[in-house]
Amino acid sequence: MPGNDERKPMRIWLDADACPVKEQVYRVANRYGVPVSVVANAPLRIPPQAGIELVVVPGTPDAADDWIAEHAVPGELVLTADIPLAARVVPRGVRCLDFRGGEFTPSRVGDALAARDLNAYLRDLGVGGRGPAPFAPRDRSRFASLLDAAVSSMARARVTASRPPGSGSSRPD
């Protein structure tokens, strides 16, 4: 697994299989100049935009998730709807957003994993619910807003961390 080198640029890891918000990711990445690794089980079209790379990981349905989990390091951002993937990266200090505009935090990812397992159990018993609501325009908007805020704050934190001690933003009076 790569080390956490502060001189290494921040990266967005996009779990792209069935991702409904790819265009929003590309726009925010372009705005902030952040590289994106689009990880999928099969080839996808990606825009001819600098900093966007496609990583095709054939094999099992979880191969793309495994690849992201192995490569994402603290200070980077993972975008996924996959709760088990979030549960693998969040405890390691990798920030993780879902496609509906929520953030997987250490406490939320545990709750989400438990709810996922409970719902699977209920479905196996034949008591399952309707599943998640259809993806709506408000989900896309909420995701775009959270993504922009997350990338902006992570970029600011990275700049602050890379400054030598005592070189704060002092302004003459």
N, C-alpha and C positions, 0 to 999 in steps of 0.2 A: 504494500500500500504506500502511495507517495507520502512524503513528509509534509508538514505544514510550514512552508516557507513563506514568510510574509512578503517577500519580493515577488512571489508568484501571483499573477492576477487572479482576482475573484472569478469564479466560474459558476454558471448555472447548469445543473444537470436536469434535463427534461426527460421524464419517463413518458415517451411519446406515443406508445401504443394506446389507442383510443383517447388521446388527449384532445379535448374540445377547445383549447385556448392557445394553440401554437402561435397564431398570428399576434396575440397580445404579448407573448413571450419574446418573439422576434423584435417587436417594436420597442419594448423596454430595454432589451439587450442592446439594440442599436443606439438608443438615446443615451445610455450610460457607458457604451463601449465595453460591455461585459461579454466575454466569450460564452457560447452555449454549446453543450454537447447534447445532441438530440439522439437519445438511445432508444432503439426499437428492435423488435424481433424480425422485421422485414424492411426492405428498402422503402423510404418515404421521400417525397419531394420536399426539399428545403429551399429557401430563397437563396439567390446568389449574393449573399451578404457576408462581408468579412466577419470572421469570428464565429461563424456557425458551422459546426461539423456534425456529420451524421455518423453514428456508430451503430452498425448492424450486428446484433448478437443473436445468431440463430440458435435453435435448440429448444429447450423447454419453455413453457409460457413465462416462467420466472427468470429466464436467463438475463433479460435486460435489467430486472430489479437487482439480481446478484451482481451484475457488472457495475451498476451505479453504487451499490453498497460497498463494493471493494475499492472504488476509486474516489468517492467523495470524501473530502477532509474538512475539518473545522474551518470556518470562515467562508465556506461555499454554501450554495443554495440548491436544494433538491425540490423539484416540482413533481408531484405525483398524486394519484388518487388511491394508491396502494398502501393500506394501513400497515401491513407487515414490513414493507420497505421503510416507511417512516419510523417504525419501531426499531429498525436496525440502525438508522443513521442519526436520529435525534439524540440518543444517549451519548453519542460520540462528539456532540457539539456542532453538528451540521444543521443549519436552519432548513425547515421543510414546510412548504405550503401545499394545500390541496387545491384542486381546480375550481372549487366553489367559493374560494375566498376565505378559507380558514387556515389557521396555522397549527401545525402539530407541535405542541410543546411537550416537555417531559410528562406533565400530568395529563394532558389531553390525549396523547398517543396511547397511554395505558388504558384510559377509558374507552377510546375508540376501538382498540383491539379487543377489549372485553365485550363491548357491544356487538362487534362483528362476530365473535365466537358464539355469543348467546343467540344471535339471530340465525346463525348457521345451524345451531342445535335445534332451535324451534322449527326451522324449515325441515330438518330431518324428521321431526315428529309430525310434520304435516300441519303445523300451526303457524307457519310463516306468514309474515305480513306482505305488504305490497312492494317492498323494496324502496330505494331512494326515489325522491321526486324527480321528474324529468329535468334535465339541465335547462335553465331559463336565462333570459337576457340579464336579469339582475345578478345571477351567479357569475356571468362573464364580467360584468361591471365591477362587482365586489372583488373578484380575482385580480383584475387589472389594477385596481386601486391599491390592493394589498401588495401586489408584486412591485409596483412602482415605489411604494413606501419602503418595502423591505430592501430592494436593491439600492435605493438612495441612502438609507441609513447604514447599510453594510459598507457601501463605498466610502461614506464619511468616516466610519469607524476605522476603516483600513488606512485612510489618509492620516488620521490622528495617531494611530498606532505606529505608523512608519516614520513619524517625526522624531528627531533626536530630542532627548529630555531638555527641557528649558527653552525649546523653540516654539512655544505657544504663539498664538496670534496676538501679539502685543501691538497696540495701536498708539501712536503718539497722541498726547492730549492737546 
